């Protein structure tokens, strides 16, 4: 069966697809319909935090599917309650309330609404090169014009400042600002970590001027950067934290975490049909328990340090910079990165792009050191071919 022709005939056409058909995965490896093996450094764009077909996910999925799959928040539920308790245990004490949804863009959409409702202000400050999603509200906070222009006019009241620019932040955040939304490491924007000074100043300014600080950890949360949450690297606690991707190990879930600085919330002002369903909550519970007990964030920190060191030893005139945090790594080239992503796929390594010139690597946090070394060897061969 020609799966590519079937998809091409009936899909929306909105995706730029790579011409392989993935049918199976195990750990950090995936296989295509022809049986060819790849090391997966995309992980579903950072979703498969424990890799593919991890037993704790499979067991939780099977057990809960046999009990109860859906339960709207009109009713209480045992799995949801237990997950909320786990989230409360791993987040700072100031973040003790959680809204469960289905994706990162939904989490950011909700966070923007919560900020406007809470402060009774309308202006949102975001960062250049930032990416927060593609629904209208989160798209309005996203910088890239290729994403924005087809859908303009977007939601009014958004303004942008250069990322990691404290002086610009001082001028932009005023008594009209409802919130600042920012990534600790810009993902789509090129895998760019911000400085502790920048985030500390954002925290100070928001507190001083009555605005809320929204930290978008949709991509960085749950161990990716070597800490459970990336803001922990800088000792800055946001008013609202948005999460998704890794939380349920491959199943769709988003989370908005907040505390007493947000509110009061108006009943029924923001709801969702599928958010917090028992099936995904059960899997998220298993994932979070494993992340903590197996010390996966610490493992990501150690592997990330090793991997960056190996990549930095690659001698290629095509490399401009290697940067990142934990197992979130960007290789910025002096030319377009797309052709090299294609060549790496031909060599059995799947990577992402972050803009036109950056190869982005988001492998499962369970990947083995030997697999990372093999990835580095193939990157070196491709960049020096």
Secondary structure as the mmCIF struct_conf table of DSSP 4:
data_model
#
loop_
_struct_conf.conf_type_id
_struct_conf.id
_struct_conf.beg_label_comp_id
_struct_conf.beg_label_asym_id
_struct_conf.beg_label_seq_id
_struct_conf.end_label_comp_id
_struct_conf.end_label_asym_id
_struct_conf.end_label_seq_id
HELX_RH_AL_P HELX_RH_AL_P1 UNK A 3 UNK A 10
BEND BEND1 UNK A 11 UNK A 11
BEND BEND2 UNK A 13 UNK A 13
BEND BEND3 UNK A 15 UNK A 15
BEND BEND4 UNK A 19 UNK A 19
STRN STRN1 UNK A 22 UNK A 26
STRN STRN2 UNK A 27 UNK A 27
TURN_TY1_P TURN_TY1_P1 UNK A 28 UNK A 28
STRN STRN3 UNK A 29 UNK A 32
TURN_TY1_P TURN_TY1_P2 UNK A 33 UNK A 34
STRN STRN4 UNK A 37 UNK A 40
BEND BEND5 UNK A 41 UNK A 42
HELX_RH_AL_P HELX_RH_AL_P2 UNK A 43 UNK A 46
TURN_TY1_P TURN_TY1_P3 UNK A 47 UNK A 47
TURN_TY1_P TURN_TY1_P4 UNK A 49 UNK A 50
STRN STRN5 UNK A 52 UNK A 52
TURN_TY1_P TURN_TY1_P5 UNK A 53 UNK A 53
HELX_RH_AL_P HELX_RH_AL_P3 UNK A 55 UNK A 65
TURN_TY1_P TURN_TY1_P6 UNK A 66 UNK A 67
BEND BEND6 UNK A 69 UNK A 69
TURN_TY1_P TURN_TY1_P7 UNK A 73 UNK A 74
BEND BEND7 UNK A 75 UNK A 75
HELX_RH_AL_P HELX_RH_AL_P4 UNK A 78 UNK A 90
BEND BEND8 UNK A 91 UNK A 91
TURN_TY1_P TURN_TY1_P8 UNK A 93 UNK A 94
STRN STRN6 UNK A 97 UNK A 101
BEND BEND9 UNK A 102 UNK A 103
HELX_RH_AL_P HELX_RH_AL_P5 UNK A 104 UNK A 119
STRN STRN7 UNK A 123 UNK A 127
TURN_TY1_P TURN_TY1_P9 UNK A 128 UNK A 129
BEND BEND10 UNK A 134 UNK A 135
HELX_RH_AL_P HELX_RH_AL_P6 UNK A 136 UNK A 140
TURN_TY1_P TURN_TY1_P10 UNK A 141 UNK A 141
HELX_RH_AL_P HELX_RH_AL_P7 UNK A 145 UNK A 148
HELX_RH_3T_P HELX_RH_3T_P1 UNK A 149 UNK A 151
BEND BEND11 UNK A 153 UNK A 153
BEND BEND12 UNK A 156 UNK A 157
STRN STRN8 UNK A 158 UNK A 161
TURN_TY1_P TURN_TY1_P11 UNK A 163 UNK A 164
HELX_RH_AL_P HELX_RH_AL_P8 UNK A 166 UNK A 172
TURN_TY1_P TURN_TY1_P12 UNK A 175 UNK A 176
STRN STRN9 UNK A 177 UNK A 183
BEND BEND13 UNK A 184 UNK A 184
STRN STRN10 UNK A 185 UNK A 186
TURN_TY1_P TURN_TY1_P13 UNK A 187 UNK A 190
BEND BEND14 UNK A 191 UNK A 191
STRN STRN11 UNK A 192 UNK A 193
HELX_LH_PP_P HELX_LH_PP_P1 UNK A 194 UNK A 195
HELX_RH_AL_P HELX_RH_AL_P9 UNK A 196 UNK A 209
TURN_TY1_P TURN_TY1_P14 UNK A 210 UNK A 210
STRN STRN12 UNK A 212 UNK A 216
TURN_TY1_P TURN_TY1_P15 UNK A 218 UNK A 225
BEND BEND15 UNK A 226 UNK A 229
HELX_RH_3T_P HELX_RH_3T_P2 UNK A 230 UNK A 233
TURN_TY1_P TURN_TY1_P16 UNK A 234 UNK A 235
BEND BEND16 UNK A 239 UNK A 239
STRN STRN13 UNK A 240 UNK A 243
HELX_RH_3T_P HELX_RH_3T_P3 UNK A 245 UNK A 248
TURN_TY1_P TURN_TY1_P17 UNK A 249 UNK A 250
BEND BEND17 UNK A 251 UNK A 251
STRN STRN14 UNK A 254 UNK A 258
TURN_TY1_P TURN_TY1_P18 UNK A 260 UNK A 261
BEND BEND18 UNK A 262 UNK A 262
HELX_LH_PP_P HELX_LH_PP_P2 UNK A 264 UNK A 266
TURN_TY1_P TURN_TY1_P19 UNK A 267 UNK A 268
BEND BEND19 UNK A 269 UNK A 270
BEND BEND20 UNK A 273 UNK A 274
TURN_TY1_P TURN_TY1_P20 UNK A 275 UNK A 276
HELX_RH_AL_P HELX_RH_AL_P10 UNK A 278 UNK A 293
TURN_TY1_P TURN_TY1_P21 UNK A 294 UNK A 295
HELX_RH_AL_P HELX_RH_AL_P11 UNK A 296 UNK A 312
TURN_TY1_P TURN_TY1_P22 UNK A 313 UNK A 313
TURN_TY1_P TURN_TY1_P23 UNK A 317 UNK A 318
STRN STRN15 UNK A 319 UNK A 325
TURN_TY1_P TURN_TY1_P24 UNK A 326 UNK A 327
STRN STRN16 UNK A 328 UNK A 333
BEND BEND21 UNK A 334 UNK A 335
BEND BEND22 UNK A 337 UNK A 337
HELX_RH_AL_P HELX_RH_AL_P12 UNK A 338 UNK A 346
TURN_TY1_P TURN_TY1_P25 UNK A 347 UNK A 348
STRN STRN17 UNK A 349 UNK A 350
STRN STRN18 UNK A 352 UNK A 353
BEND BEND23 UNK A 354 UNK A 357
STRN STRN19 UNK A 358 UNK A 361
TURN_TY1_P TURN_TY1_P26 UNK A 365 UNK A 366
HELX_RH_AL_P HELX_RH_AL_P13 UNK A 369 UNK A 383
TURN_TY1_P TURN_TY1_P27 UNK A 384 UNK A 384
#
